[in-house]
């Protein structure tokens, strides 16, 4: 992925909760009703080693189309 700020190549890094356990950070949408399931996916973090710009993207954005 190319950096949106400077155009350099970015690196995919793991974004984790700094607390005990170090779980990955997730995007979550609550269900519309009790019959619907919760929508959740890991957040991908891209870091530019040139300028330090960070971009966050949902790993499975298609899960959130109908919320």
NUMI-417447 format. One record per residue (C-alpha): residue number from 1; residue in three letters; x, y, z. Coordinates in nm, 4 decimals. Example, Ala and Ser with C-alpha at 12.3 -4.5 7.8 and 13.67 -1.06 7.14 Angstrom:
     k     r          X          Y          Z
     1   ALA     1.2300    -0.4500     0.7800
     2   SER     1.3670    -0.1060     0.7140
***
This chain:
     k     r          X          Y          Z
     1   UNK     0.0000     0.0000     0.0000
     2   UNK     0.1269     0.3481    -0.0839
     3   UNK     0.1379     0.6268     0.1778
     4   UNK    -0.1371     0.8842     0.1191
     5   UNK     0.0833     1.1639     0.2549
     6   UNK     0.4262     1.1143     0.0937
     7   UNK     0.3841     0.8302    -0.1584
     8   UNK     0.6385     0.5925     0.0001
     9   UNK     0.5615     0.2242     0.0532
    10   UNK     0.3888     0.1383     0.3820
    11   UNK     0.4336    -0.1596     0.6114
    12   UNK     0.1505    -0.3677     0.7569
    13   UNK     0.1972    -0.3935     1.1348
    14   UNK    -0.0104    -0.5628     1.4018
    15   UNK    -0.2249    -0.3278     1.6103
    16   UNK    -0.2796    -0.4765     1.9585
    17   UNK    -0.4283    -0.3731     2.2901
    18   UNK    -0.1379    -0.2849     2.5237
    19   UNK    -0.3194    -0.4391     2.8218
    20   UNK    -0.2720    -0.7905     2.9543
    21   UNK    -0.3208    -1.0463     2.6808
    22   UNK    -0.2363    -0.8135     2.3906
    23   UNK    -0.5509    -0.8833     2.1865
    24   UNK    -0.5790    -0.7483     1.8306
    25   UNK    -0.7846    -0.4290     1.7885
    26   UNK    -1.1193    -0.4975     1.6173
    27   UNK    -1.3927    -0.2933     1.4496
    28   UNK    -1.7334    -0.3919     1.5826
    29   UNK    -2.0939    -0.3052     1.4937
    30   UNK    -2.3775    -0.3918     1.7267
    31   UNK    -2.6587    -0.6021     1.5818
    32   UNK    -2.9761    -0.4233     1.4685
    33   UNK    -3.1933    -0.6691     1.6610
    34   UNK    -3.1531    -0.9663     1.8914
    35   UNK    -3.1914    -1.1934     1.5867
    36   UNK    -2.8913    -1.0426     1.4062
    37   UNK    -2.5329    -1.1352     1.4833
    38   UNK    -2.2611    -0.8903     1.5843
    39   UNK    -2.0301    -0.7792     1.3009
    40   UNK    -1.6588    -0.7801     1.3883
    41   UNK    -1.3227    -0.7867     1.2096
    42   UNK    -0.9584    -0.7094     1.2813
    43   UNK    -0.8264    -0.3597     1.2064
    44   UNK    -0.5208    -0.3571     0.9767
    45   UNK    -0.2630    -0.0871     1.0511
    46   UNK    -0.0335     0.0447     0.7772
    47   UNK     0.2627     0.2609     0.8858
    48   UNK     0.4802     0.4734     0.6585
    49   UNK     0.8466     0.4426     0.7646
    50   UNK     0.9265     0.7708     0.5831
    51   UNK     0.6815     1.0212     0.7358
    52   UNK     0.5118     0.8222     1.0151
    53   UNK     0.1609     0.8465     0.8685
    54   UNK    -0.0701     0.5690     0.9948
    55   UNK    -0.3730     0.4348     0.8082
    56   UNK    -0.6286     0.2004     0.9654
    57   UNK    -0.8512    -0.0234     0.7529
    58   UNK    -1.1003    -0.2999     0.8277
    59   UNK    -0.9624    -0.6398     0.7262
    60   UNK    -1.3096    -0.7508     0.6066
    61   UNK    -1.5050    -0.4342     0.5147
    62   UNK    -1.7746    -0.6365     0.3379
    63   UNK    -1.9076    -0.7421     0.6808
    64   UNK    -2.0290    -0.3852     0.7402
    65   UNK    -2.2193    -0.3258     0.4135
    66   UNK    -2.5655    -0.3829     0.5558
    67   UNK    -2.5433    -0.2184     0.8968
***
